[in-house]
Amino acid sequence: MSILHGDYRLDNLLFDEQDTVTAILDWEMATLGEPLTDLALLVAYRKLTAELNVGPDSNNVANAPAFWPQSSSSNGTRAEWSKRAVHGFHLGLAYFKLITIIEGIHYRNVQIQAQELRLKT
């Protein structure tokens, strides 16, 4: 059991000139839980970036110097600096969290569009 950030991603981190994390921002979603949950969220973002086939010439976060390399094996996916692997359970929770967030954004957009349509008539 440890403190979890809850929204651990690159745009919530500050880095120095040597690409070392110097601060972690936006702790409003922090809670107690399994530390692999935060790592799984980072892995999910990385896997989604790879799935989208973002080219090396674009703003692909996976090509950023501070974005850690990862490896995959039968033991799960892990960050090279981590001694622990992220298995299907934690990764499944991370994807579920991302899907929930995306659905919430979509719902709000639909509501705004419906409201704008009502105002026009």
N, C-alpha and C positions, 0 to 999 in steps of 0.2 A: 504494500500500500504506500502511495506517495502522493504528492500534490501534482495534479495534472493541469496543464494550461488550458486545454479544451479547444483551442483554435491555433495550434502550433503550426505555423507555416512561414515561409520566407518573408512575406511582407509584414510580419509581426516581430521581426528580428532586426537588430542593428549590428553592423559589422565594422571592424576597424580596417586599416589599410592592408593587413595581412589576412583578411577574410576570416577573422576570429569573431565569434559571436560575443558582443559586449553588453547587450541588453535584450531582454524579451519583453515586448509590449503587449497591451490589451489583455489583462488578466481577468476581465469580468466574467468569463466562463469557467474559471478555475474551480476545481473540486478535488476530492480525494478519490483515488482509484488505482488501477493497474497502469504503470508507466508505459507499457507497450501500446496503450491506446493513442498517446500523442505520436509515438514513432510510426504507428500504423497510418495515421492521418497524413504524415509526410510521405510515406511510401505510396499511399493512394494518389496524392497529388502528382508524384513522380510517374506512376504508372499511367495516369490519365494523360499526362503530357506526352508520353511515348505513344499512347494509343492514338492521339490526335495527329501524329506524324508532323509535328511542328519542325520546320526546316532549320538547319544550323544558322542561316542568315537572319532569321527573325528573332524576336525576343523570347526565345525558348529558355525558360527558367532552369531546365535541366542542364543547360550548357554554361550556366553561371559558375564562376570559380568557387564560390562558397557553397554550392549545392553538392552535397556529399555523393560519392560514388556508391552504388549499391550492387549487391550480387544476389543471385537467386540459386537455390539448391533445393534438394528434397526436404531440407530442414526449414524451409520458408525463405522469406526475403529479409535481408538485414542491411543496415547501414554498416559500412566497413569499420566505423569507429565503435559500433555497438557489439557487445558480446552476446546479445540476445536476438533471436530471430522473430520476425513478425509472422505468425501463422494465419491460416484462413479465418479463424474466429475473429481476431482483432482487425484484420483487413476487411472482413465482412461488415463489422460494426462501423469502420471508417467510411466505407462506401455508403452504408445506410445513412450515416450522418450527412454526407455530402448530398445524397439524393433528397433528404428531407430539407436541407437548406435550399437547394435548387428549386424544389417544388414550392417552397414558401416565396421565393423571389418570383417565380412564374405566376403564382396566385395573385400577388400584389400587382404585378404588371397587368394582368387581366382585369383586375378591379379598377385600376387607374384608367385603362382604355375604355371600360364600360362607363365610368363616370364622365369621361371626356365626351363620349358619344351622347350621353344624356344631356350634357350642357349644350351641345350643338343643336339639339332638336327643340 
